[in-house]
Amino acid sequence: MMSTMWFLLIAIGIVYSIFAGTLEEINNIIIKEAGEAVTFAISLIGIMSFWLGIMNIAKESGFLEKLSKIFSPIMRFLFPGIPKNHPAEGFILMNIIANMFGVGNGATAFGLKAMEEINKLNKDKKRATNAMCMFLVINMSSVQLVPLTVLKIRYDTGSADPTGIVGPGIIATSISTIVGIIAVKLFEKSDCS
């Protein structure tokens, strides 16, 4: 569905540019922005590699398991349908931690693995469980302690204070996460699946 929507938006834009006589400008913008997108993606490789490496070290060293035990009461409250010490817990924590440090793209792999593990507990594969909904909301709202990607963009564009976004970001994302958790808890089905 999204592919169709993107195709239609692009096609409408191109058709409009033909009638408006701006096709050459559209071509120049496409070429310029595609190049900038590639440059930006390459510049993020260092940050992403660092944090993914840290997360893998945390997993292999057993630190993640210890962290899971520390956060177990919170996990029990947020995800009552996930059995204790289930593999999904570790992937959920890795995803949340990666998101907290602004490595959203790096968190995606952990998020997909977490959702895959949660889905193994799902009895009705056509419906999302409470745990899936809660994880999705937490993943999307994600508290940002250090939004690395935003800091990198602000630094690259010459911001006078690239880190000025950190405080407001923590406040805004904390509020969005709390509101999201409350909303999911209010709408949860009673079966706690």
C-alpha positions as CSV (number, residue, x, y, z in Angstrom):
1,M,0.0,0.0,0.0
2,M,2.7,2.5,1.0
3,S,4.7,1.7,-2.2
4,T,1.6,2.6,-4.3
5,M,1.1,5.8,-2.4
6,W,4.8,6.8,-2.9
7,F,4.6,5.9,-6.6
8,L,1.4,8.0,-7.0
9,L,2.9,11.0,-5.2
10,I,6.1,10.9,-7.3
11,A,4.1,10.3,-10.5
12,I,1.7,13.2,-9.8
13,G,4.7,15.5,-9.0
14,I,6.4,14.6,-12.3
15,V,3.3,15.1,-14.3
16,Y,2.7,18.4,-12.6
17,S,6.2,19.5,-13.3
18,I,5.8,18.7,-17.0
19,F,2.7,20.9,-17.3
20,A,4.3,23.6,-15.1
21,G,7.5,23.6,-17.2
22,T,9.7,22.7,-14.2
23,L,10.9,19.2,-15.2
24,E,14.5,20.3,-15.5
25,E,14.4,21.7,-12.0
26,I,12.9,18.5,-10.7
27,N,15.7,16.4,-12.4
28,N,18.4,18.7,-10.8
29,I,16.8,18.4,-7.4
30,I,16.5,14.6,-7.7
31,I,20.2,14.2,-8.7
32,K,21.4,16.6,-6.0
33,E,19.2,15.2,-3.1
34,A,20.1,11.6,-4.1
35,G,23.8,12.4,-3.8
36,E,23.2,14.1,-0.4
37,A,21.2,11.1,0.8
38,V,24.1,8.8,0.0
39,T,26.7,11.1,1.6
40,F,24.5,11.3,4.7
41,A,24.0,7.6,4.9
42,I,27.7,6.9,4.6
43,S,28.5,9.5,7.3
44,L,26.2,7.7,9.7
45,I,28.1,4.4,9.3
46,G,30.6,5.3,12.0
47,I,28.0,6.1,14.6
48,M,25.9,3.1,13.7
49,S,28.8,0.7,13.8
50,F,30.0,2.0,17.2
51,W,26.6,1.6,18.9
52,L,25.8,-1.8,17.2
53,G,29.2,-3.0,18.4
54,I,28.5,-1.8,21.9
55,M,25.1,-3.6,21.9
56,N,26.7,-6.8,20.6
57,I,29.4,-6.6,23.3
58,A,26.7,-6.1,25.9
59,K,24.8,-9.1,24.6
60,E,27.9,-11.4,24.4
61,S,29.3,-10.3,27.8
62,G,26.1,-11.1,29.7
63,F,25.6,-7.4,30.6
64,L,22.3,-7.4,28.7
65,E,21.1,-10.4,30.8
66,K,22.0,-8.5,34.0
67,L,20.2,-5.5,32.7
68,S,17.2,-7.6,31.9
69,K,17.1,-8.7,35.5
70,I,17.3,-5.1,36.8
71,F,14.5,-4.0,34.5
72,S,12.4,-7.1,35.1
73,P,9.7,-5.4,37.2
74,I,9.2,-2.8,34.6
75,M,9.1,-5.4,31.8
76,R,6.5,-7.4,33.8
77,F,4.3,-4.3,34.1
78,L,4.7,-3.3,30.4
79,F,4.7,-6.8,28.9
80,P,2.7,-9.1,31.2
81,G,2.0,-11.5,28.3
82,I,5.7,-12.2,27.8
83,P,7.1,-15.0,30.0
84,K,10.0,-14.2,32.3
85,N,13.4,-14.7,30.7
86,H,11.9,-15.0,27.2
87,P,14.3,-14.1,24.4
88,A,12.0,-11.2,23.4
89,E,12.9,-9.3,26.7
90,G,16.6,-9.0,25.7
91,F,15.7,-7.8,22.2
92,I,13.2,-5.3,23.5
93,L,15.8,-3.9,25.9
94,M,18.4,-3.6,23.2
95,N,15.9,-1.8,21.0
96,I,14.9,0.6,23.7
97,I,18.6,1.3,24.7
98,A,19.6,1.8,21.0
99,N,16.6,4.2,20.6
100,M,17.6,6.1,23.8
101,F,21.0,6.8,22.3
102,G,19.5,8.0,19.0
103,V,20.5,5.0,16.9
104,G,17.1,4.4,15.5
105,N,18.4,2.7,12.4
106,G,20.5,0.4,14.5
107,A,17.6,-0.3,16.8
108,T,15.5,-1.5,13.8
109,A,17.2,-4.9,13.7
110,F,16.6,-5.4,17.4
111,G,13.0,-4.3,17.0
112,L,12.3,-6.7,14.2
113,K,13.9,-9.6,16.2
114,A,11.9,-8.6,19.3
115,M,8.6,-8.5,17.3
116,E,9.5,-11.9,15.8
117,E,10.0,-13.4,19.2
118,I,6.8,-11.8,20.6
119,N,4.9,-13.1,17.6
120,K,6.0,-16.7,18.5
121,L,3.8,-16.3,21.6
122,N,0.8,-15.0,19.5
123,K,-2.1,-17.5,19.2
124,D,-3.9,-15.5,16.6
125,K,-1.4,-14.5,13.9
126,K,-3.9,-12.1,12.3
127,R,-4.1,-9.9,15.3
128,A,-1.5,-8.0,17.3
129,T,-1.1,-8.9,20.9
130,N,-1.0,-6.4,23.8
131,A,2.7,-6.9,24.0
132,M,3.1,-6.2,20.3
133,C,1.1,-3.0,20.6
134,M,3.0,-1.8,23.7
135,F,6.4,-2.5,22.1
136,L,5.3,-0.7,18.9
137,V,4.3,2.4,20.9
138,I,7.4,2.4,23.1
139,N,9.6,1.9,19.9
140,M,7.9,4.7,18.1
141,S,7.8,7.2,20.9
142,S,11.2,6.2,22.3
143,V,12.8,8.3,24.9
144,Q,15.8,10.1,23.4
145,L,18.7,10.7,25.8
146,V,21.3,11.4,23.1
147,P,19.7,11.8,19.6
148,L,22.9,11.1,17.7
149,T,21.4,11.4,14.2
150,V,19.8,14.8,15.0
151,L,23.0,16.0,16.6
152,K,25.0,14.9,13.5
153,I,22.6,16.7,11.2
154,R,22.7,19.9,13.3
155,Y,26.5,19.7,13.4
156,D,26.8,19.1,9.7
157,T,24.6,22.1,8.9
158,G,26.6,24.5,11.0
159,S,24.3,24.9,14.0
160,A,25.7,27.3,16.7
161,D,24.5,24.8,19.4
162,P,24.2,21.3,18.0
163,T,23.5,19.9,21.5
164,G,20.8,22.4,22.3
165,I,18.2,19.9,21.3
166,V,19.1,17.3,24.0
167,G,17.1,18.8,26.9
168,P,13.9,19.6,25.0
169,G,14.3,16.2,23.3
170,I,14.4,14.3,26.6
171,I,11.4,16.1,27.9
172,A,9.3,15.7,24.7
173,T,10.1,12.1,24.1
174,S,9.6,11.2,27.8
175,I,6.1,12.7,27.7
176,S,5.3,11.0,24.4
177,T,6.4,7.6,25.8
178,I,4.4,8.0,29.1
179,V,1.3,9.1,27.2
180,G,1.7,6.2,24.8
181,I,2.1,3.6,27.6
182,I,-0.9,5.0,29.4
183,A,-3.0,4.8,26.2
184,V,-2.0,1.2,25.5
185,K,-2.7,0.2,29.1
186,L,-6.2,1.8,28.9
187,F,-7.0,0.0,25.6
188,E,-5.4,-3.4,26.5
189,K,-7.6,-6.5,26.3
190,S,-8.1,-8.2,29.5
191,D,-6.5,-11.5,28.4
192,C,-3.0,-9.9,28.6
193,S,-1.9,-11.7,25.5
